[in-house]
Amino acid sequence: MSGPARGFPASEYRVRVARAQARMAARGLAALLLTTEADLRYFSGFLTRFWESPTRPWFLIVPASGDPVAVIPAIGAALMARGWITDIRTWPAPDPEDDGVSLLADALSKIAGKGGRVGLPMGLESHLRMPLADWAGVQARAAVEITDDGGITRALRMVKSEAEIDRIRAACAVAGRAFARVPEIARAGVPLEDLFRRFQCLCLEEGADWVPYLAGAAEQGGYADVISPAGPDPLRRGDVLMLDTGVIRDGYFCDFDRNFSVGPAGDAVRTAHAALIDATQEAAEAAAPGRTAAELFGVLHAALSRHGTPGAGRLGHGLGMQLTEGLSLIPGDRTVLAPGMVITLEPGLSLGPGRLMVHEENIVIRETGAEFLSPPAGREIVTLEG
């Protein structure tokens, strides 16, 4: 269960801040305001599961020069102080009368200056994560101009450092070891909901910090969807079992799936599984710097079309501190692939009405092409005891 050392040195965060500040200068921004877990952690290293509580808002301000400023509930001061951020301003949250509004407004006014332009992520996958009434209060009190950050934060997060890639690789290794042990816990007669619980235990045993995401299905000759929670029905001979997991290791996700046949697989299932693996490999070979997300979608779609009816929807996405982030492999995404981008390849095939199969792997874009971070699956579907 070995992996990279936990956490990052301060130098990792200083590089991220410096890159942000260079882009801020080009856009005339006096500061960035960050309010979501992943954006805040990207610059601060503040890793806690306390974000599961929606009661308290959290803020990080990245100034045009100098180190970030944390404006956070007092309950988080001790943890924040263990990292590299030294300017930590707190209030006793929750406070129904003034839940950080005046403290944040004052900090923004002083850091950005009167009329200073403060960038806030406003694009795809962004959200505010604070009460709208309080946000209106901040806007009314702060003597600054709030504007779109122009995609600065999103663009920076899409290209990972080697240290980040190491964390994602370690998360993939954890899930890979757990998937290899599925035959220990899955066989005909095991309720799917019990299998889900046992698989999460395997992930934890193999080194996951926690398992925020697990979806899947088990149905005859294919499955109807790929996002359902597990039910009490037992596995049956002839089922195709799919498990799709995103485990966390040191704050970074993996996201890939594996298919299994309960008892010997039929010809259609075996053929579809091999076709999915082939399509994934073809896309990985095409995933080079300079190509676009849309072009990579086209490669996958064309490969799948040679073997049947491609599944609907996007065929992959960005991956990192969030299960899905950044680009999407869809026809309309013109994001240019660059070295350091970590993405999923997620082809799917229809096996008839209400039946499909999907496969997913994780890769990183390199100067010379793609490198698999997840242990690639073989063309033969794994058979479970039926």
C-alpha positions in Angstrom: 0.0 0.0 0.0 3.0 2.3 -0.5 2.5 5.6 -2.3 3.7 9.2 -2.4 4.2 11.0 0.9 1.1 12.7 2.2 0.4 16.3 1.4 2.5 18.8 -0.6 5.3 21.1 0.3 4.6 24.8 0.4 6.6 25.1 -2.8 3.8 23.3 -4.7 1.2 25.8 -3.6 3.5 28.8 -4.2 3.9 27.7 -7.8 0.1 27.4 -8.2 -0.4 30.9 -6.7 2.4 32.4 -8.9 0.8 30.9 -12.1 -2.6 32.3 -11.0 -1.2 35.7 -10.3 0.5 35.9 -13.7 -2.9 35.2 -15.4 -4.6 37.6 -13.0 -2.2 40.4 -14.1 -3.1 39.7 -17.7 -6.8 40.2 -16.9 -6.4 43.1 -14.6 -7.6 41.3 -11.5 -6.7 42.5 -8.1 -7.7 39.3 -6.4 -9.4 35.9 -6.8 -12.2 34.8 -4.4 -12.6 31.1 -4.0 -15.6 29.5 -2.1 -15.7 25.8 -3.1 -13.8 22.9 -1.5 -11.7 22.0 -4.5 -10.7 25.5 -5.5 -9.9 26.5 -2.0 -7.9 23.4 -1.4 -6.0 23.8 -4.7 -4.3 26.9 -3.4 -4.3 26.2 0.4 -4.0 22.4 0.9 -6.9 22.6 3.4 -8.2 19.0 3.3 -11.1 18.0 5.6 -14.3 16.1 5.3 -16.0 18.9 7.3 -17.2 20.2 3.9 -19.9 17.6 4.2 -21.6 20.0 6.6 -23.3 22.7 4.5 -23.9 25.1 7.4 -20.6 27.1 7.3 -19.2 29.0 4.3 -15.4 29.1 3.7 -13.4 31.6 1.7 -9.9 32.0 0.3 -8.6 35.2 -1.3 -5.7 35.1 -3.7 -4.3 38.6 -4.0 -2.5 40.0 -7.1 0.8 39.6 -5.2 1.7 37.9 -2.0 0.2 34.9 -0.2 -3.5 33.9 0.0 -5.7 35.0 2.8 -8.1 32.6 4.5 -11.4 33.9 5.8 -12.9 30.9 7.5 -15.0 29.8 10.5 -13.1 29.6 13.7 -13.5 25.8 13.9 -11.1 25.5 10.9 -8.4 27.8 12.2 -6.2 25.1 13.8 -6.2 22.8 10.7 -5.6 25.7 8.3 -2.6 26.9 10.5 -1.0 23.5 10.0 -0.5 24.3 6.3 1.4 27.1 4.6 -1.3 29.8 4.9 -0.4 32.3 7.7 -3.0 35.1 7.3 -6.1 33.4 8.7 -9.1 35.5 9.6 -12.0 33.9 11.5 -15.4 34.4 12.9 -17.5 32.2 15.3 -19.7 30.5 12.7 -22.5 29.9 12.3 -23.7 33.4 13.0 -27.2 34.0 11.7 -26.8 37.7 11.9 -23.4 38.0 10.1 -21.9 34.7 9.0 -18.6 36.0 7.8 -20.2 38.7 5.5 -18.6 41.8 7.1 -15.3 40.0 7.6 -15.1 38.9 4.0 -16.3 42.2 2.6 -13.6 44.1 4.7 -10.9 41.7 3.6 -11.8 42.0 -0.1 -11.9 45.8 0.1 -8.5 46.1 1.7 -6.8 43.5 -0.4 -8.3 44.5 -3.8 -8.6 48.2 -3.0 -11.5 50.4 -3.8 -13.0 49.5 -7.1 -10.5 46.6 -7.5 -11.6 43.8 -9.8 -12.1 40.5 -7.9 -12.4 37.4 -10.1 -14.8 34.6 -9.1 -15.1 31.3 -10.9 -18.4 31.5 -12.9 -18.0 28.9 -15.6 -18.8 25.2 -16.0 -18.9 23.2 -12.7 -18.6 26.3 -10.5 -21.0 27.2 -7.7 -21.0 29.8 -4.9 -21.5 27.6 -1.8 -22.9 30.3 0.4 -26.4 31.7 1.1 -27.5 34.0 -1.7 -28.7 36.6 0.8 -25.2 36.7 2.4 -23.6 37.0 -1.1 -25.8 40.0 -1.7 -24.6 41.4 1.6 -20.9 40.9 0.6 -21.5 42.7 -2.8 -23.2 45.6 -1.0 -20.5 46.0 1.6 -17.3 45.4 -0.3 -16.0 48.3 -2.3 -14.9 46.1 -5.2 -16.1 45.0 -8.6 -16.9 41.3 -8.7 -16.3 39.7 -12.1 -15.7 36.4 -13.8 -12.2 35.0 -13.2 -12.1 34.2 -16.9 -11.5 30.5 -16.3 -8.2 31.0 -14.6 -8.9 28.6 -11.8 -10.4 26.0 -14.0 -7.5 26.1 -16.5 -4.9 25.8 -13.8 -6.6 22.9 -12.2 -6.9 21.0 -15.5 -3.1 20.6 -15.9 -1.7 18.6 -13.1 1.8 18.8 -11.6 3.8 15.6 -11.3 3.0 15.5 -7.6 -0.8 15.6 -8.3 -0.4 12.9 -11.0 1.4 10.7 -8.4 -1.7 11.1 -6.1 -4.1 10.1 -8.8 -1.9 7.1 -9.8 -1.9 6.0 -6.1 -5.7 6.2 -6.0 -5.9 4.2 -9.2 -3.6 1.6 -7.7 -5.8 1.3 -4.7 -8.9 0.7 -6.8 -7.0 -1.7 -9.1 -6.1 -3.9 -6.1 -9.7 -3.9 -4.9 -11.0 -4.8 -8.3 -8.6 -7.7 -8.5 -10.2 -9.0 -5.3 -13.8 -8.9 -6.5 -13.9 -12.7 -7.2 -13.4 -13.1 -3.4 -16.7 -11.4 -2.6 -18.9 -11.7 -5.8 -20.7 -14.8 -6.9 -24.2 -15.9 -7.8 -26.6 -15.4 -4.8 -24.8 -12.4 -3.2 -27.1 -9.4 -2.9 -25.8 -6.5 -4.9 -26.1 -4.1 -1.9 -24.0 -6.5 0.2 -21.4 -6.6 -2.6 -21.3 -2.8 -2.7 -20.5 -2.7 1.0 -17.9 -5.4 0.8 -16.2 -3.7 -2.2 -15.9 -0.5 -0.3 -14.3 -2.4 2.5 -11.8 -3.9 0.0 -11.0 -0.3 -1.2 -10.4 0.8 2.4 -8.3 -2.3 3.1 -6.2 -1.6 0.0 -5.4 2.0 1.1 -8.3 4.3 0.3 -8.8 7.2 2.6 -12.5 7.0 1.9 -14.9 5.9 -0.9 -17.1 8.8 -1.9 -18.4 7.2 -5.1 -19.5 3.7 -6.0 -22.1 2.9 -8.6 -22.9 0.0 -10.7 -25.4 -2.6 -11.8 -26.0 -6.3 -12.3 -28.5 -7.5 -15.0 -28.9 -10.2 -17.5 -26.8 -9.6 -20.7 -26.0 -6.0 -19.8 -27.4 -3.2 -17.6 -29.8 -0.3 -18.0 -27.8 2.5 -16.4 -24.5 3.2 -14.7 -25.4 5.5 -11.8 -27.9 3.5 -9.7 -27.4 2.7 -6.1 -27.4 -1.0 -5.2 -30.6 -2.9 -4.3 -31.3 -6.2 -2.5 -31.5 -8.4 -5.6 -28.9 -11.2 -5.6 -26.5 -11.8 -8.4 -27.7 -14.4 -10.9 -26.0 -16.6 -13.5 -25.9 -14.6 -16.7 -25.7 -11.2 -15.1 -23.1 -8.7 -16.2 -21.8 -7.0 -13.1 -20.3 -3.5 -13.4 -18.7 -1.6 -10.5 -17.6 2.0 -11.0 -15.6 3.6 -8.2 -14.0 6.8 -7.3 -11.8 6.4 -4.2 -9.9 9.2 -2.5 -6.2 9.0 -1.7 -4.6 12.1 -0.2 -7.3 14.3 -1.6 -7.3 13.0 -5.2 -9.7 10.7 -7.0 -9.5 7.8 -9.4 -12.5 7.0 -11.5 -12.7 3.8 -13.5 -14.9 0.7 -13.7 -14.7 -3.0 -14.3 -17.2 -5.5 -15.8 -17.6 -9.1 -14.7 -19.7 -12.0 -15.9 -21.5 -14.1 -13.4 -20.9 -17.5 -14.9 -19.7 -17.9 -18.5 -20.4 -14.8 -20.7 -22.5 -15.1 -23.8 -21.0 -14.2 -27.2 -22.6 -10.7 -27.3 -21.2 -9.8 -23.9 -17.7 -11.1 -24.7 -17.7 -9.3 -28.0 -18.9 -6.1 -26.5 -16.3 -6.2 -23.8 -13.5 -6.8 -26.2 -14.7 -3.9 -28.4 -14.8 -1.5 -25.4 -11.2 -2.4 -24.5 -10.1 -2.0 -28.2 -11.9 1.4 -28.4 -10.2 2.6 -25.2 -6.8 1.6 -26.5 -7.4 3.3 -29.8 -8.4 6.5 -28.0 -5.4 6.3 -25.7 -3.1 6.1 -28.7 -4.8 9.1 -30.2 -4.7 11.2 -27.0 -1.8 13.5 -27.8 -1.1 17.2 -27.0 -2.7 19.5 -29.5 -5.7 17.4 -30.2 -9.1 18.5 -28.8 -11.5 16.9 -26.4 -14.0 16.8 -29.3 -11.5 15.1 -31.6 -10.9 12.4 -28.9 -14.7 11.9 -28.6 -14.7 11.4 -32.4 -12.0 8.7 -32.2 -14.0 6.8 -29.5 -17.3 7.3 -31.3 -15.9 6.0 -34.6 -14.2 3.0 -32.9 -17.5 2.1 -31.2 -19.5 2.5 -34.3 -17.5 -0.2 -36.0 -18.7 -2.7 -33.3 -22.3 -1.6 -32.8 -24.3 1.3 -31.5 -22.3 3.7 -29.3 -23.9 4.6 -26.0 -25.3 8.1 -25.5 -23.6 10.9 -23.7 -20.1 12.0 -23.1 -17.3 9.5 -23.4 -14.9 10.8 -20.8 -14.0 13.7 -18.6 -11.3 15.4 -16.6 -10.3 14.0 -13.2 -8.4 15.2 -10.2 -9.5 16.6 -6.8 -13.1 16.0 -8.0 -14.5 12.9 -9.6 -15.4 14.9 -12.7 -13.7 18.3 -13.5 -12.5 20.3 -16.5 -13.1 19.0 -20.0 -15.7 16.6 -21.3 -15.3 14.2 -24.3 -18.3 15.5 -26.2 -18.6 16.9 -29.8 -18.8 20.5 -28.6 -15.8 20.7 -26.3 -12.8 22.3 -28.0 -10.5 22.2 -25.1 -7.0 21.5 -26.4 -5.2 18.5 -24.7 -2.0 19.5 -23.0 0.7 17.5 -21.1 -0.4 17.0 -17.5 -4.1 16.7 -18.2 -5.7 13.7 -16.5 -8.8 12.4 -18.2 -11.0 9.4 -18.3 -11.8 7.4 -21.4 -15.3 6.0 -21.0 -16.7 4.2 -24.1 -20.1 2.6 -24.0 -22.0 0.2 -26.3 -25.7 -0.6 -26.6 -26.5 -4.3 -26.4 -30.2 -3.8 -27.2 -33.2 -2.1 -25.7 -32.4 -1.2 -22.1 -29.1 -3.0 -22.2 -25.6 -1.5 -22.4 -22.0 -1.9 -21.3 -19.5 0.7 -20.5 -15.8 0.7 -19.7 -13.6 3.3 -18.1 -9.8 3.9 -17.7 -7.8 6.9 -16.4 -4.9 8.4 -18.4 -2.6 11.3 -18.3 -1.5 13.3 -21.4 2.2 13.3 -21.9 4.4 15.0 -24.5 4.7 11.7 -26.3 1.1 10.6 -25.9 -1.0 9.0 -23.1 0.1 7.1 -20.0 -2.4 4.8 -18.3 -2.8 5.6 -14.6 -5.4 2.9 -14.0 -4.2 -0.7 -14.6 -5.6 -1.5 -18.0 -8.2 -4.2 -18.2 -7.8 -7.1 -20.6 -10.1 -7.9 -23.5 -11.5 -11.0 -21.8 -14.2 -10.2 -19.3 -13.5 -11.7 -15.9 -15.8 -14.6 -15.0 -17.2 -14.9 -11.5 -18.6 -18.1 -9.9 -22.1 -18.7 -11.2 
